[in-house]
Amino acid sequence: MRLVDVTPLTYIPKNLFQIYSYISLKPVGQYSLVTVEFRKKTLRAVVIKTRPLNKLEVKKDLNYKLKPIKRVLQYKPCLHNLQMNLAKWISSYYFEPISLILKTVVRNQKLQDRIVLQPQKGMLDNLFSFKENLKIIEIQDRHNDNYKLIKSPRLDLRVVAQKIADLTGARLVFKDIKPKNNLKIIDLNKEKFLKNQEFLKSDYFVLNRLGYATLILCRDCGSIKKCKNCEVPMVYHESEKKLICHHCGFKDKLLLICEICKGLNLDYLGTGQEKIKYKNTPVYTFNKNLKPANIIGVVTMDHILNLPDYQAPERVWHLLCQLSRLAKKLLVQTYYPQHHAFDLFSFWQKESAIRSNLPASFVKLTYKNKNETRAREEAFKIAELVNPYLGPAPAFIPKVNGYYIWNLVLSDPKTIPELDSGWFVERDPSSFL
Protein backbone atom coordinates (compact mmCIF):
# COMPACT_ATOMS: atom_id res chain seq x y z
CA MET A 1 0.00 0.00 0.00
CA ARG A 2 1.32 3.44 -1.02
CA LEU A 3 0.26 7.04 -0.85
CA VAL A 4 -0.24 8.51 -4.31
CA ASP A 5 -0.35 12.26 -4.97
CA VAL A 6 -2.33 13.09 -8.11
CA THR A 7 -3.63 16.06 -10.05
CA PRO A 8 -7.17 15.48 -11.36
CA LEU A 9 -7.55 16.44 -15.01
CA THR A 10 -10.31 19.00 -14.61
CA TYR A 11 -10.67 22.70 -14.02
CA ILE A 12 -9.69 23.51 -10.43
CA PRO A 13 -9.54 27.25 -9.57
CA LYS A 14 -5.96 28.47 -9.21
CA ASN A 15 -6.48 29.50 -5.58
CA LEU A 16 -7.38 25.91 -4.61
CA PHE A 17 -5.05 23.01 -3.91
CA GLN A 18 -4.02 21.25 -7.14
CA ILE A 19 -2.56 17.99 -5.73
CA TYR A 20 -4.64 15.43 -3.81
CA SER A 21 -3.60 12.24 -1.99
CA TYR A 22 -5.09 8.78 -2.52
CA ILE A 23 -4.12 5.23 -1.59
CA SER A 24 -2.95 2.68 -4.16
CA LEU A 25 -2.75 -1.07 -3.66
CA LYS A 26 -0.95 -1.41 -7.01
CA PRO A 27 2.53 -0.14 -7.84
CA VAL A 28 2.13 3.01 -9.93
CA GLY A 29 4.94 5.32 -10.99
CA GLN A 30 5.33 9.03 -11.63
CA TYR A 31 3.11 10.34 -14.45
CA SER A 32 0.99 7.18 -14.56
CA LEU A 33 -2.60 7.79 -15.63
CA VAL A 34 -5.31 6.72 -13.18
CA THR A 35 -8.95 7.37 -12.34
CA VAL A 36 -10.03 8.72 -8.96
CA GLU A 37 -13.21 9.83 -7.24
CA PHE A 38 -13.09 13.62 -7.07
CA ARG A 39 -16.04 15.76 -5.97
CA LYS A 40 -18.41 12.84 -6.46
CA LYS A 41 -17.19 12.27 -10.03
CA THR A 42 -14.85 9.71 -11.53
CA LEU A 43 -12.05 11.61 -13.25
CA ARG A 44 -8.74 10.89 -14.89
CA ALA A 45 -5.69 12.03 -12.92
CA VAL A 46 -1.92 12.19 -13.38
CA VAL A 47 0.27 10.68 -10.67
CA ILE A 48 2.70 13.35 -9.50
CA LYS A 49 4.57 11.22 -6.98
CA THR A 50 4.20 8.14 -4.76
CA ARG A 51 5.56 7.37 -1.32
CA PRO A 52 5.37 4.49 1.18
CA LEU A 53 2.62 4.55 3.79
CA ASN A 54 4.49 4.34 7.09
CA LYS A 55 3.31 2.51 10.20
CA LEU A 56 2.60 5.72 12.12
CA GLU A 57 0.19 6.85 9.45
CA VAL A 58 -1.51 3.43 9.54
CA LYS A 59 -1.91 3.62 13.31
CA LYS A 60 -3.57 7.00 12.87
CA ASP A 61 -6.05 5.31 10.55
CA LEU A 62 -4.98 7.54 7.70
CA ASN A 63 -5.91 4.79 5.28
CA TYR A 64 -9.56 5.18 6.27
CA LYS A 65 -9.52 8.92 5.63
CA LEU A 66 -8.10 8.67 2.14
CA LYS A 67 -9.86 7.11 -0.82
CA PRO A 68 -8.18 4.51 -3.03
CA ILE A 69 -7.50 5.20 -6.68
CA LYS A 70 -10.20 3.47 -8.69
CA ARG A 71 -8.26 2.22 -11.71
CA VAL A 72 -4.88 2.41 -13.40
CA LEU A 73 -5.42 3.45 -17.01
CA GLN A 74 -1.77 3.58 -18.03
CA TYR A 75 1.25 2.35 -16.08
CA LYS A 76 3.73 3.98 -18.45
CA PRO A 77 4.24 7.76 -18.03
CA CYS A 78 1.59 9.74 -19.92
CA LEU A 79 3.97 12.73 -20.21
CA HIS A 80 7.67 13.44 -19.85
CA ASN A 81 9.60 15.81 -17.60
CA LEU A 82 9.83 18.64 -20.12
CA GLN A 83 6.05 18.55 -20.64
CA MET A 84 5.60 18.80 -16.86
CA ASN A 85 8.08 21.69 -16.71
CA LEU A 86 6.15 23.41 -19.48
CA ALA A 87 2.84 22.90 -17.66
CA LYS A 88 4.29 24.45 -14.49
CA TRP A 89 5.61 27.44 -16.43
CA ILE A 90 2.29 27.98 -18.24
CA SER A 91 0.40 27.81 -14.94
CA SER A 92 2.67 30.44 -13.41
CA TYR A 93 2.99 32.74 -16.43
CA TYR A 94 -0.64 32.70 -17.56
CA PHE A 95 -2.21 32.37 -14.09
CA GLU A 96 -4.03 29.23 -15.20
CA PRO A 97 -4.58 26.12 -13.02
CA ILE A 98 -2.02 23.41 -13.73
CA SER A 99 -4.82 20.82 -13.60
CA LEU A 100 -6.33 22.36 -16.74
CA ILE A 101 -2.97 22.56 -18.51
CA LEU A 102 -2.19 18.90 -17.77
CA LYS A 103 -5.62 17.91 -19.08
CA THR A 104 -4.60 19.38 -22.41
CA VAL A 105 -1.06 17.99 -22.39
CA VAL A 106 -1.99 14.35 -21.79
CA ARG A 107 -4.80 14.43 -24.34
CA ASN A 108 -2.35 13.66 -27.13
CA GLN A 109 0.03 10.71 -26.84
CA LYS A 110 1.57 10.86 -30.34
CA LEU A 111 4.84 12.70 -29.71
CA GLN A 112 6.68 14.44 -32.55
CA ASP A 113 10.28 15.54 -33.13
CA ARG A 114 9.13 18.23 -35.61
CA ILE A 115 6.06 20.43 -35.09
CA VAL A 116 4.38 22.52 -37.79
CA LEU A 117 1.97 24.96 -36.19
CA GLN A 118 -0.89 26.47 -38.20
CA PRO A 119 -3.77 28.67 -36.96
CA GLN A 120 -6.45 26.00 -37.14
CA LYS A 121 -8.39 23.54 -35.01
CA GLY A 122 -6.22 21.14 -33.02
CA MET A 123 -3.15 23.40 -32.88
CA LEU A 124 -3.04 23.29 -29.05
CA ASP A 125 -2.80 19.49 -28.99
CA ASN A 126 -0.27 19.61 -31.82
CA LEU A 127 2.03 22.01 -29.97
CA PHE A 128 2.01 20.03 -26.71
CA SER A 129 2.85 16.71 -28.41
CA PHE A 130 6.60 17.30 -28.52
CA LYS A 131 9.41 14.85 -27.81
CA GLU A 132 12.17 15.74 -25.38
CA ASN A 133 14.59 15.79 -28.33
CA LEU A 134 12.39 18.07 -30.44
CA LYS A 135 14.32 19.37 -33.44
CA ILE A 136 12.25 22.18 -34.96
CA ILE A 137 9.05 24.19 -34.46
CA GLU A 138 7.69 25.87 -37.57
CA ILE A 139 5.04 28.56 -37.07
CA GLN A 140 3.07 29.56 -40.14
CA ASP A 141 1.36 32.96 -40.42
CA ARG A 142 2.56 34.05 -36.95
CA HIS A 143 0.57 37.32 -36.93
CA ASN A 144 -2.75 35.47 -37.10
CA ASP A 145 -5.04 36.36 -34.15
CA ASN A 146 -6.11 32.73 -33.75
CA TYR A 147 -2.83 31.84 -32.04
CA LYS A 148 -4.13 33.76 -29.02
CA LEU A 149 -6.76 31.56 -27.36
CA ILE A 150 -9.83 33.42 -26.14
CA LYS A 151 -11.09 30.67 -23.81
CA SER A 152 -9.34 29.12 -20.84
CA PRO A 153 -6.52 28.24 -20.98
CA ARG A 154 -5.94 31.72 -22.42
CA LEU A 155 -2.53 31.09 -23.95
CA ASP A 156 -0.60 32.73 -26.75
CA LEU A 157 0.70 29.69 -28.58
CA ARG A 158 3.52 31.67 -30.18
CA VAL A 159 4.89 32.49 -26.71
CA VAL A 160 4.42 28.88 -25.59
CA ALA A 161 6.26 27.70 -28.70
CA GLN A 162 9.22 29.90 -27.77
CA LYS A 163 9.23 28.37 -24.27
CA ILE A 164 9.18 24.85 -25.72
CA ALA A 165 12.12 25.78 -27.94
CA ASP A 166 13.98 27.04 -24.86
CA LEU A 167 13.27 23.80 -22.95
CA THR A 168 14.16 21.41 -25.75
CA GLY A 169 16.78 23.34 -27.70
CA ALA A 170 14.61 23.11 -30.81
CA ARG A 171 14.98 25.64 -33.62
CA LEU A 172 12.04 28.05 -33.96
CA VAL A 173 11.21 29.01 -37.55
CA PHE A 174 8.57 31.48 -38.76
CA LYS A 175 6.87 31.14 -42.14
CA ASP A 176 5.05 34.41 -42.59
CA ILE A 177 2.55 35.45 -45.24
CA LYS A 178 4.30 37.80 -47.64
CA PRO A 179 2.01 40.44 -49.18
CA LYS A 180 2.01 41.31 -52.86
CA ASN A 181 2.60 44.83 -54.13
CA ASN A 182 -0.96 45.26 -55.39
CA LEU A 183 -2.65 47.52 -52.81
CA LYS A 184 -4.32 50.71 -53.99
CA ILE A 185 -5.84 53.20 -51.56
CA ILE A 186 -9.02 55.10 -52.41
CA ASP A 187 -8.92 58.35 -50.41
CA LEU A 188 -12.46 59.05 -49.18
CA ASN A 189 -11.44 62.60 -48.38
CA LYS A 190 -11.30 63.15 -52.14
CA GLU A 191 -13.85 60.63 -53.45
CA LYS A 192 -17.35 59.75 -52.32
CA PHE A 193 -18.03 56.52 -50.44
CA LEU A 194 -18.74 53.62 -52.83
CA LYS A 195 -18.60 55.84 -55.92
CA ASN A 196 -15.18 55.01 -57.36
CA GLN A 197 -15.77 53.27 -60.70
CA GLU A 198 -12.70 51.06 -60.44
CA PHE A 199 -13.79 49.95 -56.96
CA LEU A 200 -17.27 49.07 -58.19
CA LYS A 201 -15.75 46.60 -60.67
CA SER A 202 -14.54 44.40 -57.80
CA ASP A 203 -15.30 40.67 -58.04
CA TYR A 204 -16.46 40.86 -54.46
CA PHE A 205 -16.47 43.30 -51.54
CA VAL A 206 -15.18 42.66 -48.03
CA LEU A 207 -16.84 44.28 -45.01
CA ASN A 208 -16.84 43.01 -41.42
CA ARG A 209 -20.21 44.52 -40.56
CA LEU A 210 -23.41 42.51 -40.80
CA GLY A 211 -26.91 43.89 -41.25
CA TYR A 212 -28.12 47.00 -43.07
CA ALA A 213 -27.66 49.92 -40.63
CA THR A 214 -25.39 49.76 -37.58
CA LEU A 215 -26.94 52.69 -35.67
CA ILE A 216 -30.47 54.06 -35.17
CA LEU A 217 -30.32 57.72 -34.13
CA CYS A 218 -33.16 60.08 -33.15
CA ARG A 219 -32.40 63.48 -34.71
CA ASP A 220 -34.85 65.18 -32.32
CA CYS A 221 -33.38 64.15 -28.94
CA GLY A 222 -30.07 62.52 -29.93
CA SER A 223 -30.84 59.16 -28.35
CA ILE A 224 -29.53 55.90 -29.82
CA LYS A 225 -31.52 52.68 -29.78
CA LYS A 226 -29.58 50.21 -27.61
CA CYS A 227 -30.05 46.59 -26.59
CA LYS A 228 -31.96 46.13 -23.33
CA ASN A 229 -29.31 43.64 -22.16
CA CYS A 230 -26.16 45.35 -23.45
CA GLU A 231 -24.76 48.86 -23.68
CA VAL A 232 -24.46 48.55 -27.45
CA PRO A 233 -26.48 49.94 -30.40
CA MET A 234 -28.94 47.62 -32.06
CA VAL A 235 -28.26 46.73 -35.71
CA TYR A 236 -31.05 46.85 -38.28
CA HIS A 237 -31.29 43.74 -40.50
CA GLU A 238 -33.28 44.42 -43.66
CA SER A 239 -33.55 40.67 -44.40
CA GLU A 240 -35.51 40.07 -41.17
CA LYS A 241 -37.03 43.55 -40.75
CA LYS A 242 -35.75 43.43 -37.16
CA LEU A 243 -33.25 45.08 -34.85
CA ILE A 244 -30.67 42.57 -33.60
CA CYS A 245 -28.01 42.78 -30.89
CA HIS A 246 -24.80 41.19 -32.16
CA HIS A 247 -23.61 40.48 -28.61
CA CYS A 248 -26.49 38.68 -26.88
CA GLY A 249 -28.76 37.91 -29.84
CA PHE A 250 -31.76 39.88 -28.57
CA LYS A 251 -34.22 40.81 -31.35
CA ASP A 252 -36.67 43.72 -31.41
CA LYS A 253 -39.19 45.06 -33.88
CA LEU A 254 -38.44 47.78 -36.40
CA LEU A 255 -38.35 51.21 -34.75
CA LEU A 256 -40.71 53.79 -36.27
CA ILE A 257 -40.82 56.38 -33.48
CA CYS A 258 -38.27 57.33 -30.83
CA GLU A 259 -38.86 55.45 -27.56
CA ILE A 260 -37.57 58.46 -25.58
CA CYS A 261 -39.16 61.57 -27.11
CA LYS A 262 -41.72 59.91 -29.44
CA GLY A 263 -40.19 61.82 -32.35
CA LEU A 264 -40.45 60.58 -35.93
CA ASN A 265 -37.09 61.91 -37.13
CA LEU A 266 -35.12 58.66 -37.00
CA ASP A 267 -31.96 58.01 -39.03
CA TYR A 268 -30.67 54.52 -39.82
CA LEU A 269 -26.94 55.20 -40.03
CA GLY A 270 -23.82 53.16 -40.71
CA THR A 271 -23.11 50.67 -43.47
CA GLY A 272 -23.62 46.94 -43.11
CA GLN A 273 -23.34 44.25 -45.75
CA GLU A 274 -27.03 44.43 -46.65
CA LYS A 275 -26.77 48.11 -47.64
CA ILE A 276 -24.21 47.36 -50.35
CA LYS A 277 -26.10 46.10 -53.40
CA TYR A 278 -24.10 47.35 -56.36
CA LYS A 279 -24.72 45.11 -59.42
CA ASN A 280 -25.34 42.19 -57.08
CA THR A 281 -21.66 41.99 -56.16
CA PRO A 282 -21.16 39.49 -53.28
CA VAL A 283 -20.18 40.95 -49.91
CA TYR A 284 -18.21 38.81 -47.44
CA THR A 285 -16.71 39.11 -43.98
CA PHE A 286 -13.04 38.52 -43.25
CA ASN A 287 -13.96 35.27 -41.48
CA LYS A 288 -15.31 33.66 -44.62
CA ASN A 289 -13.05 31.41 -46.70
CA LEU A 290 -12.42 33.93 -49.46
CA LYS A 291 -11.42 32.89 -52.98
CA PRO A 292 -8.78 34.36 -55.31
CA ALA A 293 -10.07 37.15 -57.55
CA ASN A 294 -8.93 39.76 -60.04
CA ILE A 295 -10.15 42.69 -57.93
CA ILE A 296 -11.12 42.61 -54.25
CA GLY A 297 -12.68 45.74 -52.78
CA VAL A 298 -12.43 46.42 -49.04
CA VAL A 299 -15.38 48.68 -48.27
CA THR A 300 -13.77 50.07 -45.11
CA MET A 301 -11.48 49.12 -42.23
CA ASP A 302 -11.60 52.52 -40.54
CA HIS A 303 -13.94 51.21 -37.83
CA ILE A 304 -11.15 48.83 -36.77
CA LEU A 305 -8.46 51.51 -36.86
CA ASN A 306 -10.61 53.76 -34.66
CA LEU A 307 -10.86 51.21 -31.85
CA PRO A 308 -9.01 52.34 -28.68
CA ASP A 309 -6.67 49.36 -28.83
CA TYR A 310 -2.95 49.42 -29.59
CA GLN A 311 -3.18 46.19 -31.60
CA ALA A 312 -5.84 47.52 -34.01
CA PRO A 313 -3.31 48.58 -36.71
CA GLU A 314 -1.72 45.12 -36.61
CA ARG A 315 -5.10 43.48 -37.23
CA VAL A 316 -5.75 45.71 -40.22
CA TRP A 317 -2.27 45.07 -41.63
CA HIS A 318 -2.56 41.30 -41.21
CA LEU A 319 -5.99 41.13 -42.87
CA LEU A 320 -4.73 43.19 -45.80
CA CYS A 321 -1.71 40.91 -46.16
CA GLN A 322 -4.04 37.93 -46.43
CA LEU A 323 -6.29 39.65 -48.99
CA SER A 324 -3.34 40.83 -51.08
CA ARG A 325 -2.36 37.19 -51.59
CA LEU A 326 -5.81 36.46 -53.03
CA ALA A 327 -6.19 39.45 -55.36
CA LYS A 328 -4.48 40.63 -58.51
CA LYS A 329 -5.53 44.10 -57.37
CA LEU A 330 -6.61 45.05 -53.84
CA LEU A 331 -8.62 48.27 -53.43
CA VAL A 332 -9.24 49.77 -49.98
CA GLN A 333 -11.47 52.74 -49.13
CA THR A 334 -10.33 54.84 -46.18
CA TYR A 335 -10.36 58.30 -44.64
CA TYR A 336 -6.83 57.64 -43.32
CA PRO A 337 -4.73 57.02 -46.46
CA GLN A 338 -1.45 57.88 -44.68
CA HIS A 339 -1.94 55.38 -41.84
CA HIS A 340 1.03 53.01 -41.56
CA ALA A 341 -1.32 49.98 -41.38
CA PHE A 342 -1.71 50.36 -45.16
CA ASP A 343 2.06 50.22 -45.71
CA LEU A 344 2.27 46.46 -46.04
CA PHE A 345 6.04 46.26 -46.47
CA SER A 346 7.27 48.79 -43.89
CA PHE A 347 4.51 48.34 -41.31
CA TRP A 348 6.56 46.52 -38.65
CA GLN A 349 9.42 48.98 -38.80
CA LYS A 350 7.00 51.82 -38.01
CA GLU A 351 4.89 49.82 -35.57
CA SER A 352 7.95 48.67 -33.59
CA ALA A 353 8.96 52.28 -33.06
CA ILE A 354 5.51 53.00 -31.62
CA ARG A 355 5.51 49.94 -29.35
CA SER A 356 9.04 50.56 -28.06
CA ASN A 357 7.53 52.89 -25.46
CA LEU A 358 5.17 50.21 -24.14
CA PRO A 359 5.89 47.58 -21.45
CA ALA A 360 7.13 44.21 -22.71
CA SER A 361 4.04 42.36 -21.50
CA PHE A 362 0.53 43.10 -20.24
CA VAL A 363 -2.02 41.33 -18.06
CA LYS A 364 -5.69 42.27 -18.32
CA LEU A 365 -8.04 41.69 -15.39
CA THR A 366 -11.72 41.69 -16.31
CA TYR A 367 -14.56 41.67 -13.81
CA LYS A 368 -18.22 40.94 -14.59
CA ASN A 369 -21.23 41.39 -12.33
CA LYS A 370 -24.93 41.97 -12.89
CA ASN A 371 -24.91 44.63 -10.17
CA GLU A 372 -23.51 47.88 -11.57
CA THR A 373 -22.35 49.24 -8.20
CA ARG A 374 -20.77 45.94 -7.17
CA ALA A 375 -18.85 45.76 -10.45
CA ARG A 376 -17.39 49.23 -9.99
CA GLU A 377 -16.52 48.74 -6.31
CA GLU A 378 -14.78 45.41 -6.93
CA ALA A 379 -12.70 46.90 -9.77
CA PHE A 380 -11.51 49.79 -7.58
CA LYS A 381 -10.82 47.45 -4.65
CA ILE A 382 -8.45 45.30 -6.70
CA ALA A 383 -6.92 48.38 -8.33
CA GLU A 384 -5.68 49.51 -4.90
CA LEU A 385 -3.75 46.23 -4.60
CA VAL A 386 -2.13 46.00 -8.04
CA ASN A 387 -1.21 49.54 -9.18
CA PRO A 388 -2.71 49.21 -12.69
CA TYR A 389 -1.04 50.49 -15.84
CA LEU A 390 -4.50 51.39 -17.19
CA GLY A 391 -7.84 51.62 -15.40
CA PRO A 392 -9.91 50.71 -13.59
CA ALA A 393 -12.41 51.59 -16.31
CA PRO A 394 -15.59 50.21 -17.83
CA ALA A 395 -15.00 47.98 -20.85
CA PHE A 396 -15.38 49.45 -24.33
CA ILE A 397 -18.82 47.84 -24.30
CA PRO A 398 -19.61 48.34 -20.59
CA LYS A 399 -22.58 45.96 -20.38
CA VAL A 400 -23.05 42.67 -22.24
CA ASN A 401 -25.93 40.24 -21.70
CA GLY A 402 -26.85 41.84 -18.38
CA TYR A 403 -23.29 41.89 -16.97
CA TYR A 404 -21.44 45.13 -16.20
CA ILE A 405 -17.79 44.79 -17.21
CA TRP A 406 -14.71 46.56 -15.82
CA ASN A 407 -11.09 46.21 -16.90
CA LEU A 408 -7.68 46.71 -15.34
CA VAL A 409 -4.47 46.45 -17.35
CA LEU A 410 -1.24 45.62 -15.52
CA SER A 411 2.33 45.78 -16.82
CA ASP A 412 3.85 42.31 -16.39
CA PRO A 413 3.07 41.55 -12.70
CA LYS A 414 4.75 38.62 -11.00
CA THR A 415 1.74 37.87 -8.79
CA ILE A 416 -2.00 38.43 -8.89
CA PRO A 417 -4.00 38.88 -5.66
CA GLU A 418 -6.74 36.39 -4.82
CA LEU A 419 -9.74 37.26 -6.96
CA ASP A 420 -13.48 36.59 -6.69
CA SER A 421 -15.14 34.21 -9.13
CA GLY A 422 -16.29 37.09 -11.36
CA TRP A 423 -12.71 37.89 -12.42
CA PHE A 424 -10.93 36.71 -15.57
CA VAL A 425 -7.16 36.98 -16.01
CA GLU A 426 -5.55 37.23 -19.45
CA ARG A 427 -1.80 37.48 -20.09
CA ASP A 428 -0.83 39.18 -23.37
CA PRO A 429 -4.47 40.17 -24.05
CA SER A 430 -5.68 40.04 -27.62
CA SER A 431 -7.50 43.32 -26.98
CA PHE A 432 -7.69 46.04 -24.30
CA LEU A 433 -11.39 46.54 -25.07
Order of alpha helices (4+ residues) and beta strands (2+ residues): beta-beta-beta-beta-alpha-alpha-beta-alpha-alpha-beta-alpha-beta-alpha-beta-beta-beta-beta-beta-beta-beta-beta-beta-beta-alpha-alpha-beta-alpha-beta-alpha-beta-beta-beta
